[in-house]
Amino acid sequence: SPESVEKLLAAPLPADRFYLRDRALLETLYATGCRASEVVNLKVGELYLDAMFCKAFGKGSKQRIVPLGSKAVAALRTYLGEGRPAVSAAAPAEYVFLSRGGKRLDREVLWMIVKKYVKRAGLPKKTSPHTLRHSFATHLLSNGADLRAVQEMLGHASIGTTQIYTHVDRNRLKEMHKRFHPRG
């Protein structure tokens, strides 16, 4: 739910050692709907913060343009300006999200980071990085986004793959039918 996502995004605290990175990481996962592997492989040169988008490289090395929301952009700016230089000073890295040693985060570490904040937020244990991707798609569609646009943002080759997210909001469909159909 949007409320659960908000809890998760608020879970990193300023006292956490990697607060700026972790906040930017969670915001990026939710804002883009990218897969964990796409986020850990995101390079600094693929961020276009002024234009509020990034380039994601998905399955089959397919590139796509993905919008970034204002909160993700703000979190990324702060992390890149204040948090990231502290770990990348020894050897400048091309990747956005770095480990404590200044190397690219791997998917397993990203998974552990998400799980840490899932636990802190009191969310179900089954919540994972992919849950944020699912929430991204579901929330867009439930708020009226075009299915084809969501397909493109997710990098799905088939519209059928994206359609699995449309089943979630049956109440919205019933309400639209009632509101707009002459005999609704």
C-alpha positions, 0 to 999 in steps of 0.5 A: 500500500502507499502507506506501507511504502511511506513507512519503508521510505521513512525507515532510514534515520539520520543516525544511520551510518549510510543514511543518505545512501540508503534513503536515496537507494530506497527512493530510487527503487520506488521512483523508478520501478527498476529491478535491483540489478538495474539500480546497483548497476546505475552509473553516475553518468546515467543520471539526469537529475535536472531533467528528472530521469535516468537511463536504466539497462534492463534484461537483454541490455535493453536501455530505457529512460525512466522518470525520477520523482522530485523526492528521489532527485532530492535524495540523490542530490544530497547523497551524491553531494554529501554521502557518496564522496566520503566512500568514493574519495580513495578511488572515484567510482562510476556507479551511483550506489557504493559499499563502505569500501567504495565499490559498487553495491551488489544485489545481495547487499541491496537486498539486505539493506531493504530487509533491514528497513522492512524490519524497522518499519514493521512491514511483512518479512516477504517485502523485498526490493521487487515489492517496490517495483510491484508497488511502483506499477500498481500505484501508477495504474491505480492512479490512472496511469496508461498501461503502455506507459507503465509497460515502457517504464518497467521495460516489459517486452510484452503488455501481457507481463504488465497487465498482471498489475491491473488485477489489483484495483478491482474496486477502482474499476467498479467505481469507474464503471458506476461513474461513467457507464450509463447504466452503472 
